[in-house]
Amino acid sequence: MLYRKMFRDMKHNAMQFLTIFILAFMAIFVYAGIASSNVGINQTREEYHKTTNLASAWIYGTGFKEEELAKVKEVAHVTGAQLRSMMTTKGEGEKKPTIYLYMEKENSITKPYTMAGEPYDPKDTEGIWLNNRFAEETGLKVGDSYTLTYNDQTTEMKITKRIKGLIMSPEYEYYIGDGDIDVDFSKVGYAYMAYDEKQMIPMNQMVLTTDKKDVMSLEDSISDALNGNYAVMVDESGVSGITVLNDEMAQHEAFAFLFPVIFVIISILTIMTTMNRVITEQRTQIGTLKALGMKKRKILFHYLSYSFVLSLLGAMLGLLVGPLVLSPLFGDFMPSMYSLPEWKSGYTISFYVVCAVVVIACCLATYHSCRKLLKINPADTLRPVTPKTGRKCIFERLPFWERLGFSNQYNLRDISRSKLRAFMCLFGTISGMTLLVAAMGANDSIKYISDWQFNKLSTYKNQILLNENADSKKADIFSEENNGELLMNAAIEVSKNKEEKQEDKETAGISVCEGKGIYKMMDAKLKLQEFHDGDVALTKKLAEKLGVKVGDTIDWHLYEEEKWTTSKVTMINRNPQVVGITMTRKTFEQSGHTFVPTMCITNNETVTDQKNELVKSIFTTKDIKDAFDTSMASMIIIVVVLIIMAVLLTVIVLYNSGILSYNERQKELATLKVMGFRTGRIRKLLFKQNLWLSLIGVVIGTFLGKLLLQYMFDSNGDSFDFVAYISIPSYLISAVILLAVSTMVSVAFSRRLKKLDMVEVLKGLE
């Protein structure tokens, strides 16, 4: 009997209950769709890292000995350690690809993952194991012969080996060639081979595993074991091949939780307003059921079943459809930038937990709506509801109340009487406007960042990448011939105080320019500033992490050197794609370091002597800008999702609010018609309230939209310093879209108003 009653009630209030179903569906649809991609990737990575025994820490130096390795193995909590040598070599082919070559005597830590051919054997001196993505792009296969060339100014060495297998390494989930402007697997790769004692190549890396979660807490003990004979020690956070994908996953997770929170809140508000009205209308039925002996618990479960059934069905459908629809959108672009053995979607128990949370939240909202009425005695519930004592609403205390006119007074009183419905409408429009502004602003921000980078900072015509360990004297001559400015980019470790704990030290980069003005600097307020010898600039994000301001000192050292340098910060600068410190060549050399140019930038339209032995590759500003635009392409997916969610959310909330408002005020509206109010005037009366709430939502959402967009950018990690910028046209377009949706929803109720007549009033008075 009660089940039939439930379905009759749902049919009678179809749109309100359909709204609850849709909101529950959308909450889980978005969450499961985005999260399933993340779960699949994380599951693959976890298995990948476990299979390959990914290192816990990496120690870099100029050369480690077996005796030092033995001492590190004896350090408490170190479960394994091994030595290896890493060299940057050149491969065969027109593009002169960069190949990072690892040579080992043993391989127990960070083992290559075999994709084809034989498993890696560090004892096999005849073979080489090549990165499979590089092999795919260049047409190489198992059994081919391949030659690498190593040149460090003092030694030139050619290594020719037969490809025994194609591999992947967990250290290279993301990688890009030095100086490359975009991911291109045909221009960069990595390889493993057996260590050759005859070549006398130093073991410049030590990798280790530990059973401690706080890996860097071991540095003091390891430093003692090595007598300080190393340059830097890092954990996973210092390996860009791992952290870039970590940052991508973190951004996806932020979005996965954002939408469900919004939809669940609106679901709760919708359920509370809908069930309040349904239960109030069925007051007599509830009293009759209680008078017939039905227990309160059974009646309570009956009304809880409304939200339980609808939210459960919506959540389960979202759980089923979300991964099938949204997960492929994110899965399409991820493999083009990142490298994993496989790409798949995944499920975890958390999906069902989130579903349960949504359903429980909806049921609690229903319980809150009906618990008060169930406490009333059956005899009282059978009597008509005692009218509430009339009293002034808060708006009637306004000094200009009498001058507001009938329609304004009517709507303000209605808002005061129906606070929950008004709040639901307001929250929905705020959420919709916030998402719209963030979506429209994402495109503006990308254009703004592009203008900031390429029209204000990188205004040079050509960027010439130099070969590794380029001779500085020859580079000076080449730079003068092209009216250019030499730059040096290198990895550093920086700290407010070198004596601080390792967790207070940051991995960053150093940019060394010649101060000729081609390489430009902007302060924290994005104003161009002159940069002189003696100046040391620290990027804004890094300064905030270190707690440093202008006038403070910082300690830093190059990755390949053990010597720490102390510098005084003279400027806080900003650059969208640079995090670290900047100084001139003279300042760098005066601190005792050798300037090794990695790049030459010039305002010349053409580059002379392009076949110079120093030249690695040449990029025009257009090439760099095109690569930047390509890297931002993934934002399109987020923008599309935001716009769809914003419009859908606004339509659902406003339409549901309109239905509730209409159902609650049928008697009032019919009475107004009897009193001579035309349908058009009543329509304007209702539209005015909708417009007020929408305008308030527009204003508040305008500010929240920019905060959401900045949060989106900040969740992308510390490697970028993007600024959320939203143009006035984007604000206006967002507002127009939201107000247009609001207007269309209001127009949708015109037909209902036309059907109101005296019969409705008479029914209400019986």
N, C-alpha and C positions, 0 to 999 in steps of 0.2 A: 504493500500500500504506500509506504513512505517513498519507495523508489519511484513509483509512478508519479507521486506528487512532486518529487524532485525534478523529474523530466518535464512535467507540465510547467513548473515554475521556470525552468531553463528556457522552455519554448516561449513563455510569456515575456521573459526578459532576455531574449536571445542575444541582443547586441552587447549588453553589459557582460553577460557570462562569456560570450565569444571573445570579448576584450581580455578577460582574465586568461583564457586559453592562449590567446595570441601573445600576451606579455610573458607568460611562463615559457612559451615556445621560444620567443626571441631571446630571452635571457640565457637559456641553455644552448640555443642554436649558435649564438655568437661565441659563448664561452667554449663549448665543445669543439666548434669549428676551428678556432684559433689554437686552443690548447692541445687539440689532438695532433696538430702538426708539431708543436713543441714537444709533446710527450714522445712521439715517434722518434724525433731527432735526439732527444735526451736519452731514450732507451738505447738507440744505436750507439751514441757516444759512450754511454756507460759500459756497454759490452765491448766496444772498440778499445777504450782505454784499459779495460781489464785484460783483454786478450793480448794487447801489446805491452802491458805493464808500463804504462806511461810514467815518466819520472815525476817525482814530487818536487824536486829542486834541480836547478841548473847552475853550475859554477863555471864562470868564464875566467880564463887566464892566458898567459903567454905560453905556458908549457907545464904540464903536470907529470910527475914521475910515479912509478909503481909504489915507491915507499910512502908517498903522500896519500895515494889511494888506500893503502893498507891502514894508515892512521885514521882516515875518514871512516872506514868500515868499522873501526873499533869505537866510534862515537856512539853514545847511548841513543837508542831509538832509530838509528840508521839501520835499515833492514837490507840494504843492498846499494852497491855503487860500482861504477865502471868508467873507464876513460874512453875518449874518442877524439878524433881530429876532424874539424870542419874547415873546408876550403871553398872559396868562391871560384868556380871555374867557368870556362866558356865551352859551350857545346858546338857541334857541327851545324851548318846551315847558314842560310843567307841572313837570318835575323840575329845571328850570334847569341843564342839563348844563354841566359845565366843558369848554371846548374850548381846547386849547393851540394857539395860532395862530402859524405861522412865516411870515414875510414875507422874500422874497429878491429880489435883483436878478439873480442868477445861481444856477445849481444844478448844480454839478459834484461836490459832496461830500455824502454822505448823501442820495442822490436818492430821492424817494418811489417805491415799487414799485406800478405800476399794476395794479389788480385789475379795474377796469371803466371804460369811458369813454375819454377822451383822456389821453395821457401828460401829466404835469405840465409846464407852460410858464411860467417865471418872468417872461416878457414879456407874458403875457395878463392885462391889468388888469380884465377883465370876469368872470373865473371864479374859482372856489375848488375846491380838491381836498380832499375830506373823507375821514376815516378810514372804511374800509369796514365795520368791525365796529360802529361807532357807527351807521352808516347802516342796516345790517341790523336792528339792535335797534329803531331808531326809524322804520323804514319809509321812509327817504329813498332817492331814486334819482337817477341822472344826469339832468340837465335841470331838477330842482327848484330853486326859489329858497330861499336860506337866509340868516338874519340872525344876526350875532354882535354882542354888546354888550361894550364895554370901558369899565371905570370904575376910575380910580386916584385917586379923591378930588378931583383937580384937573381931570381930563378925562373926559368921557363921550362915547363915540363908537359909532355904530352902523354896521356894515358889512353890506351886503346884496349877495350875489353869486349867480350861477347855478352850480350844481354841475356842473363839467366832467368830473370823474372821481372814482373811489373808489380810495383808496390805502392802502398799509401802509408803515410806516417801521421800519427795523431798530433804532432807538432805543427803540421801544415794543413789544418782544417781550413785555414784562410791564408793565402799568401799572394804576394805581388812582387814583381821584380823591383830592385832598387832603382828608383827614379821613374818607374812606369807609372802611368797615370790611370790605368784601369787594369782589371784582372784579364790577363791574356796567357792562357796555359801553354801557348806555343812559344812563348818568349822566356819562360822561367820554369824550372823544375828542380828536382833533387834526386840524389842517387846514393846508394850504399855500396861499399866494396870492402874487401879485406885490407887490413893495414899492412903496408909493405915496409919492413924494417930498413931495407936498403935506401929508401927515399929520405930517411932521417927527418921526417915531418913531425913537429911537436904535437903532443896531445893537448889541445887548447881548451877542451871541455871536459867537465866531470858531471855526470848525471847520477842522481841517487834517489832512493825511495825511503820512506820513513813511515812509522806507524802513528806519528803525531799529526793532528789536524793543523795545529799552528806550526807550519813547516819552518817559517822564518825565525822561530824561537831557537832553532838549532844553530843559527849562524855564529854565535859567539864560540860555541864548542868546536864548530868546524873551522873557524878562523884560527883557533888555538892549535888545532891539529895540523893546519897548513902553515902555521907561523905567519899568517897574514899574506901568504904568497898567492894571491888571486885578485882579480879585478872586481868582480861583482857576483853576487849570488841572488837568484830570483826564484820565485815559485811560479805557479801557473799564471798569476796576474801579470808577470813580466814577460810572457811569451805571447806576442801579438797573434800568432797563428791560432791560439786557443781563445784569447780574450775577446777578439773581434766577434767571433760567433757567440760567445757568452753574452756580449752586449746586445746582439741581435735577438737572442732568446729572451733576455730581460725585457726588451721593448715589447715583444709579442705578448709576454705574460702580463705586462701592465695593461695592454688593451683587452686581453682575455677576461680580466676581472672588472674593468671599467664598465662595460655595457651591462653585465648581469646586475651589478649594484643598482644602476639607474632603473632598469626594467623591474627588478624586484620591488624597489621602493614604490614605483608607480602601481605595480600589481597589488601591493598591500593597501595603498590608498584607494584603488578601484574596488577591491573587495570590501573594504570597510564602508565605503559610501553605498555600494550596491546592496550589501547585506543589511545595512542599517535600514534602508528603505523597504527591502523585502520583508524583513522581520517586523517592522512597524506596521506594514500593511496586513501581515498575517497574525497580528496580535490576538484576534479573536480565535483563529484556528489553533494557535498555541494554547490558549486558555481552554479550548474545547478538548484538545488532546490530553491536557493535564487533568481536566475534570473527569475524563473517561478512565483515568488511572495510569496513563502512560508516564513512565519515569522521566525525570529531567534529563538523565544521562542519555536515554534513547533519543529524546528530542534534540539534545545538543549534538549527538553524533549525526543525526539527520541533517542538520544545517551545516555541520562541518564537512559532510560528504559533498556539498556543493563545490566548495573550493578545493577539497581534496581530489575529487575526480577530475575537475577541469585542469588544475595545476599539474597533476600527475600526468595526464594525457599530453598536455602541452610540453612538459619537461622531457618526457620520454621520446616524443616526436622530435624535439630539438636535439636530443642526444643522438638520435638516429640520423637525422638529415644534416646537422651541422658539419660533422667530419667529411661527409660526402661532397658538400658544396664549397665550404670555405677553405678546408685544408688544402685542396689542390691549388687554390689561388696563391697561397704562400709557398707551396711546394714547387711551383713552376719556376720561380726566380732564384730560389735558394741554391740549387745545384749549379747555377751559372756563376756563382760567386764563391761557394764553399765546397769542400771536398770531404765526403764521408763514404764508407763502403756501400751504403744503401740509404735510400730515402723512403720513409714510410710514415703512415699515421699510427697513432697508438692510443690506447685507453688505459686509464688507471682508476683505482677506487675513488679518487678525488672527484671524478665526474659524477658518480652516483651520490657522493656526499653533497656536492653542490645541488644536485637535483633534490635530495632530501631536504636541504636547507630551504630551497625555494618552496617546496610543498609545505613544510612545517611553518614557514613564515606566513604563507597564505592561510593556513588553518588557524594559526594564532590570531590573525586579523579577523577571521570569522568568529572565533571564540570571544574576542573582545567586543564584537558587535552584538552578540546575543546573550551574553552572560547576565546582563542586568535585567533583561526582560524575563529570563527563566527564574529569577529569584522572586518575582511577583506572584502572589497567591492566585489560584485559578479564578476565583470570584472577581478579583480586580482586573484580570486580563480580559474577562468577558464584558466588562464595562467599557464605554468609549474612553479614549485617551483624554485625560484632563488637560485642557488647553494651558499652555505655558503663560505665566504671568507676563503681561506686556511691560516692557521696559525699554528705555532708550538704548540704542546701540551706541558704540563708541564714536561713530561718525557724527551722531546728532549733537555731540558736544562741540563740534566745530563752530566757530563764531559766524561763519558765512553759510551755515546749513540752510537757512530759510531762502537763500538766494540761488540754491543749486537747481531748483526745478524738480518736477515730479519724477522724470525718468532717472535722473541722477540719484535722487533720494531713494527711489524704489530699488535700484541696483545696489546701492551701498548697504541698505537694510538687508537685502538678500545675501550679500557677501558675508555680513555679520552673522546672519542666522545659519548659513551653510558654510562654515569655516573650512571643514574638511574637503568639501567639493571644490571650493575656491583654491585651497592650497594644492590639491591635486592638479588642477588646471594650471596653476602658476608654476608648480614644479616641473610639469611636463613641458611647458613653453620655455622655461629657463634651460632645461636639458636639451631641448631641440635646438634652441638658438646657440647654446654653447657648442654643440657638435657641428652645426652649420658654420659658425665663425671659425672654428678650428680647421674644418675641411677647406673652406675658401681661403683661409689664411695660409694653409700649407703651401699652396701654389705661389702665393705672394712672397712667402718667406724664402722659398727656393730661388725665386727671381732676385730677391733682395740680397741673399747671400752670394748669388752668382755675380751681381753687380758689385757688391762689396769686394769680392775676391778678384774679379777680372777687370773691373773698370776703375778701381781705386788702389788696390794693392799690387796685383800682378798685371801691370800695364805694359810690360815689355812685349816685344813681338815674337821673340823666339827663346826657347829654353833648350840649351844644349847639355845633355847628360854626358859626363866624362867617364872614362873607364876607371876601374878601381885602381887606387894607388897612383893616380895620375901625377906626373912630375910637375911640381908647382912652378918651376921656371918656364917650362914649355907651355904650361897653362897660361902663365902671365902673358907670353908673347901672343898666344892664340886669342886671348881676351882683348888685348890691345888692338889686334887686327880687326876685331869685330865690334870695337867700341863697347865692350861688355863689362860685366861685373862678375867676379868669381864668387861662388858660394860653397860653403862646406856644411853638410848635414851629417850628424852622427848621433848615436844613442848615448845617453848619459844616465847616471843615477844622481838624484839631487835631494838635498835635505836642508832643513832649517839649521841643523847642527849635525855634523857627521858623527858625533858621539851618541846621537839618539838611537833608540831601538830601530831595528830593521823595518818594522811596520810603519814607522814614521818617515821612511825614505820612499821616494817615488821614482818610477822609471819614466823618462821623458826624452826629449830630443834637444839638440843644440844646433842653432843656425848661426853660422859665422859669415858675415858679409864684408865687403870692402869699404862700405860707406860712401859709395859713389852716387847714391840716390836712385839707382835703378830698382834696387830692392827697397821697398817702402815699408814704413812702420806706422801703426795707428795706436793711439792711447786707448784707455778703457772707455772713453766716450766716443770712440770711433772717429777721432780727428787725426789727420795726418800730422806726424811729428818728425822733425829732423833728428837724425841719429848720428852721433859723433863718437870718436875714439874715447874710450873710458866709460861709455854708457853700457849698462847691462839691463836688458829688458826681460821681464818675467811675464808669461801669459796669465791672463786673469784667472782662469780656472785653476791653474797650478798654484798661483799665489794664494787663492782661497783655501785650497787643500793643505798647503803648508802653513797657512796663517801668517803670511809675509806681506809687508807693505813697503812702499818706497822708503828707502833709507835703511832698511834691514839688510843683513847679510845672509847669504846662502852658501852652502858647501856643495860641490859637485865634482864628478870625475867621469871621464870617458869610460865606456864599457871595457875597452881593451887595456886600460891603464889602471894602476892601483893608486896613483897619486891623486889626492883630493885638492881642489882649488877653492879658495874662499873669494866670493865676489859680492860687491855691494849693489843692491838693486836700485837703479835710477829711474826706472819706468815700468809701469804695468801696461802691457800692450794686449791687443786682441787680434787674433787671426782665426778665421773659421776652421782651418784645417791644420793648424800648427799648435802643439802644446809643448812648452819647454822654455828655454832661455835663448836670447839672441845677443850677440856682441859683434864688434868689428874685428877684422883680421888682426889689426895692430894690438887690440886689447887681448885677444886670444893668444897671440904669440908672446906678448909680454908676461902672460901668466905661465909661460914655460912649455907651451904646447906647439906642436908642428901643424901648420895649416896644410891640409890635404884637400884640394878642391874636388868637389863632386859634381859641380854644375856651373854653367856659365849662362847668364841671361843678358840679352841685348835688345836694344830698340831698333836695330837694323832689320830691314825687311827681308834681307837674304843673308845667309851665313857663308863666309868665305872659307875655303879649304875644308869642305865638308868631309873629305876622305882622310883628314888628319888622324893619325894613330890614337890621339886622345879622345876622339869623338866616339861615343857609344851610340847615341841616338839623338835626334832633333825633333822637338815638338813645337808647333806654333801655338799661340794662345788659343786659337780656335780648336785645335786638337785637345788641349787640356780642358777647355770649357765643354766640349762635346762629351768627354769622358766623365766630367762632373755631372752633367745632365743625365747620363746613362746610369750613374750610381744612384741618382735620386729617383729613378724610375719606380722603385718599390714603393715610394710614397703615394703613387697613384692608387694602388690597391687600398691603402689606408684611407685616402681621400674619398674614394667611391663608397667604401663601407660606412664612413662617417656620414656622408650625405644621405645615403639610403636609410640608415638608422635614424637620423635626425628627422627626416620627412615622415617616415613611418611612425616614429614615436609621437610626433606632434599630431598627426592625423588621429591616431588611436586615442590619445589623451583628450584632445578637444572634442572628438566625436562622442566619446564616452561621457565626458563632462556635459556635453549638450543634451544627451539622452537623459542623464540623471536630472539635469536641471528641468528639462521638459516634463518628465514624469512627476517630479516633486511639486511642480507649479501648475499642473493642468487646471486645477480649480481656480487658481488665481488668474491664469491667462484667459480661461473661459469667462470668468467674472468681468475681466477688463473688456472682453468683446461685447458682453451684455450691456456694459456701461457705455458702449459706443466707440470703443477704440477699434480702429481698422487694423486688419492683419498686417499691413505695411508698417504701421506705427509700433505694433507689438514686436514685429521682427526687428525693427531698429532698437527697441528697448533691450531685447536679448543680445543683439549684436554689440551694443555699447559695452555691456559687461564683459563679453568675450574679448572685445578690443582692448579694454582697460588691462585685463590680465595678460593679454598677449604683449602689449606695449611694455608692461613692467618686466615680463619675461625677456623681451628684446634687450632692454637696458641692462639687466643683471647678466644675461647670457653674453652680452657684448664683452664685458670685463672677464667673465669666467672662460670664455673661448680662447682668449690670448694666453691665460694661465695654463689651460689644457694643452695648447700647442707648444708652449715652452717646456711643459712637462714631457711631451712626446719627444722633443729634441734632446732634453737632458737624459732621458732614459736610454739614449743611444750610446752611452759610455762617455769616457773622458777624452777620447781622441779627437773630438770635434767641439767647436764652440759656436754653435748655431744660435742665431737670434730670431725669436718669433716676431715677425713683422706682418701686420695686416693693414691693407690699404682701406681708405674710406669707401671706395666702390664695393669692396668685398663685404664690409659691414652693411652697406645699404642693400646689396643683393641678398645677403642672409636675412636681413629684416623683411625685405619684400617677400621672399619665399615663405617665411614663417607667417607673415600677415596674410598672404594669399591663401595659405592652407587654412588659416583661421577663418577667413571670409567664406571659403568654399564650404567649410563645415557648417557655418552659420546658415548659409543658403540652403543646405541640405535639409534643414528643419522647416523650411517655408511651407511645404506641403502639409506637414502635421498641423501647423497653425491654422491653415485654411479649413481643416476638418473640425476644429473646435467649434462647438455651438452650445445652445442651452441644455441639450441632453446631457452633456458632460457635467454641467453645473448641477443639474438635478440629481444625477447619479452620486455626485459628491456630497449632496446634502441629505441623502436618504439615511 
